[in-house]
Amino acid sequence: MRKSFSPDFMAKVSLAAIKGDKTIAELSSKYEVHRSQISTWRKRSMDGLVEIFRGKQDKSLKEKEKLINELYRQIGQLKVENDWLKKKAELFER
């Protein structure tokens, strides 16, 4: 039967592995988790840390991109309305 571990437990074990105070074998016997599982959690934690810090920049870039697209849409709409008004104004000037 497979064991299932809580996210808190996995984070605790992976943090201990990242610290490097104890070997993977020592952590394995202390927490009763297989060495390969601890190594996997450690790797996932390290990859996740990169994503956490990368996420802030991605969000701000997406927000800026969204704002720029909205502004270009408004500019296009105003240009069409302005051209229409110029065309109508020429009809009234005659």
MITOR-238602 format. One record per residue (C-alpha): x, y, z; chain. Coordinates in steps of 0.25 Angstrom, whole numbers, plus 5000, padded with zeros to 4 digits. Layout:
residues N
X: X | Y: Y | Z: Z | mol: A
...
end
This chain:
residues 94
X: 5000 | Y: 5000 | Z: 5000 | mol: A
X: 5005 | Y: 5014 | Z: 4996 | mol: A
X: 5007 | Y: 5024 | Z: 5007 | mol: A
X: 5002 | Y: 5038 | Z: 5004 | mol: A
X: 5009 | Y: 5050 | Z: 5010 | mol: A
X: 5004 | Y: 5063 | Z: 5014 | mol: A
X: 5009 | Y: 5076 | Z: 5007 | mol: A
X: 5014 | Y: 5081 | Z: 5020 | mol: A
X: 5022 | Y: 5068 | Z: 5023 | mol: A
X: 5028 | Y: 5068 | Z: 5009 | mol: A
X: 5032 | Y: 5083 | Z: 5010 | mol: A
X: 5039 | Y: 5080 | Z: 5023 | mol: A
X: 5047 | Y: 5068 | Z: 5018 | mol: A
X: 5051 | Y: 5075 | Z: 5005 | mol: A
X: 5055 | Y: 5087 | Z: 5013 | mol: A
X: 5064 | Y: 5078 | Z: 5022 | mol: A
X: 5070 | Y: 5072 | Z: 5010 | mol: A
X: 5073 | Y: 5086 | Z: 5004 | mol: A
X: 5079 | Y: 5091 | Z: 5017 | mol: A
X: 5089 | Y: 5079 | Z: 5016 | mol: A
X: 5092 | Y: 5078 | Z: 5031 | mol: A
X: 5089 | Y: 5063 | Z: 5030 | mol: A
X: 5091 | Y: 5053 | Z: 5018 | mol: A
X: 5079 | Y: 5048 | Z: 5010 | mol: A
X: 5081 | Y: 5034 | Z: 5017 | mol: A
X: 5080 | Y: 5040 | Z: 5031 | mol: A
X: 5068 | Y: 5048 | Z: 5027 | mol: A
X: 5062 | Y: 5035 | Z: 5021 | mol: A
X: 5063 | Y: 5028 | Z: 5034 | mol: A
X: 5058 | Y: 5039 | Z: 5042 | mol: A
X: 5046 | Y: 5042 | Z: 5034 | mol: A
X: 5044 | Y: 5028 | Z: 5029 | mol: A
X: 5043 | Y: 5032 | Z: 5014 | mol: A
X: 5051 | Y: 5026 | Z: 5003 | mol: A
X: 5064 | Y: 5033 | Z: 4999 | mol: A
X: 5059 | Y: 5034 | Z: 4984 | mol: A
X: 5046 | Y: 5041 | Z: 4989 | mol: A
X: 5054 | Y: 5051 | Z: 4998 | mol: A
X: 5063 | Y: 5054 | Z: 4986 | mol: A
X: 5051 | Y: 5056 | Z: 4977 | mol: A
X: 5044 | Y: 5065 | Z: 4987 | mol: A
X: 5057 | Y: 5073 | Z: 4988 | mol: A
X: 5058 | Y: 5075 | Z: 4973 | mol: A
X: 5043 | Y: 5079 | Z: 4972 | mol: A
X: 5046 | Y: 5089 | Z: 4983 | mol: A
X: 5058 | Y: 5095 | Z: 4976 | mol: A
X: 5050 | Y: 5096 | Z: 4963 | mol: A
X: 5038 | Y: 5102 | Z: 4970 | mol: A
X: 5047 | Y: 5113 | Z: 4977 | mol: A
X: 5051 | Y: 5118 | Z: 4963 | mol: A
X: 5036 | Y: 5118 | Z: 4959 | mol: A
X: 5032 | Y: 5126 | Z: 4971 | mol: A
X: 5042 | Y: 5137 | Z: 4968 | mol: A
X: 5040 | Y: 5137 | Z: 4953 | mol: A
X: 5024 | Y: 5138 | Z: 4955 | mol: A
X: 5025 | Y: 5153 | Z: 4960 | mol: A
X: 5032 | Y: 5157 | Z: 4947 | mol: A
X: 5022 | Y: 5149 | Z: 4938 | mol: A
X: 5010 | Y: 5155 | Z: 4945 | mol: A
X: 5015 | Y: 5169 | Z: 4943 | mol: A
X: 5019 | Y: 5167 | Z: 4929 | mol: A
X: 5005 | Y: 5161 | Z: 4926 | mol: A
X: 4998 | Y: 5173 | Z: 4932 | mol: A
X: 5006 | Y: 5182 | Z: 4924 | mol: A
X: 5004 | Y: 5175 | Z: 4912 | mol: A
X: 4989 | Y: 5175 | Z: 4915 | mol: A
X: 4989 | Y: 5190 | Z: 4917 | mol: A
X: 4996 | Y: 5192 | Z: 4904 | mol: A
X: 4987 | Y: 5184 | Z: 4896 | mol: A
X: 4975 | Y: 5191 | Z: 4902 | mol: A
X: 4981 | Y: 5205 | Z: 4899 | mol: A
X: 4984 | Y: 5201 | Z: 4885 | mol: A
X: 4969 | Y: 5196 | Z: 4884 | mol: A
X: 4964 | Y: 5209 | Z: 4889 | mol: A
X: 4974 | Y: 5217 | Z: 4879 | mol: A
X: 4968 | Y: 5209 | Z: 4868 | mol: A
X: 4954 | Y: 5212 | Z: 4872 | mol: A
X: 4956 | Y: 5226 | Z: 4874 | mol: A
X: 4963 | Y: 5227 | Z: 4860 | mol: A
X: 4951 | Y: 5221 | Z: 4853 | mol: A
X: 4942 | Y: 5230 | Z: 4860 | mol: A
X: 4950 | Y: 5242 | Z: 4857 | mol: A
X: 4951 | Y: 5238 | Z: 4842 | mol: A
X: 4936 | Y: 5236 | Z: 4842 | mol: A
X: 4934 | Y: 5250 | Z: 4848 | mol: A
X: 4943 | Y: 5257 | Z: 4838 | mol: A
X: 4935 | Y: 5250 | Z: 4827 | mol: A
X: 4922 | Y: 5255 | Z: 4833 | mol: A
X: 4927 | Y: 5269 | Z: 4835 | mol: A
X: 4931 | Y: 5270 | Z: 4820 | mol: A
X: 4917 | Y: 5267 | Z: 4816 | mol: A
X: 4912 | Y: 5278 | Z: 4825 | mol: A
X: 4922 | Y: 5288 | Z: 4820 | mol: A
X: 4917 | Y: 5288 | Z: 4805 | mol: A
end
